[in-house]
Every structure is written in structure tokens, then in C-alpha cells.
Amino acid sequence: MPFFSRIATVSVLVLSLGLHWALLQTVAWTGMIVSYSKEGSFQEAVSKTFDGKHPCGLCELVKAGRAEEKKQDQEQGSPTFKLDWGPVWQSTEFTLAPNHIRIPATDLFGHSRAEQPPKPRPRGVFDNPPRV
């Protein structure tokens, strides 16, 4: 079940971004290169494919579909994608003056324990690995 939900999610994302038109256009260009290369050289086929003077039926379909989507978007009044940079950054002045009172330490030498550590020190599990 997760596989099908992933496929559905990707499909919806592709359709919402309009990538289906790019996929169809790629298929059209590939078909045009193959069909034109049967008539002449590969360079001529690529040239005819991308010169815009020899569109195929699928190219016309993609062009009409894109125009229809653009017209629907304009009719709905949906805004085009606009990048919002957010609030403009302004430099601020930092002062490093302390706003608090320093409290002197009572122990200037760092003695925090009343007793000394045990001798010999305790051994951990990994201190002496077993010999094999």
C-alpha cells in the first residue's frame, strides 16, 4: 500500500507543477528526431526538430495545452509564483557591555570534592579486554 500512495503523491505533484507538459514535449522531440533521422542525417534531424518550423502533432497538442492552462490561471486570477524574500535584513549594533553584576566565586582553586577519588581507581568493562 505505501508504494501506491507514493506513486499517487508523485503523480499529483508532477501534475500540479506542470511537469507533464515537459514530459510530453520530450517524448515529442524524441519521436521527431527518430522520424527525421530516417529521412536524412542525425544533424539534420536535430536541426529540424528544434527550429520551430516543423512541429509535430504532439508538439501542437503540448503548445495548446500549455496555452489553455495559462488562460485558466489568468481567468482564475491565481498569482504567478513570486519569490518572497521576507523581511529585509538590517544590521544592528551589538554592545558587549555586561548588564549584570559579577558574583565572586567562593572557591578560587576549584576544589569541589571533599574526599579524594578511590585508589586504585575502579575498572570498567572495557579496561581489560578478554584475551583469546
Summary of the structure (lengths in Angstrom):
residues: 132
radius of gyration: 35.7
end to end distance: 50.0
largest distance: 96.4
contacts: 199
relative contact order: 0.06
helix: 50%
strand: 0%
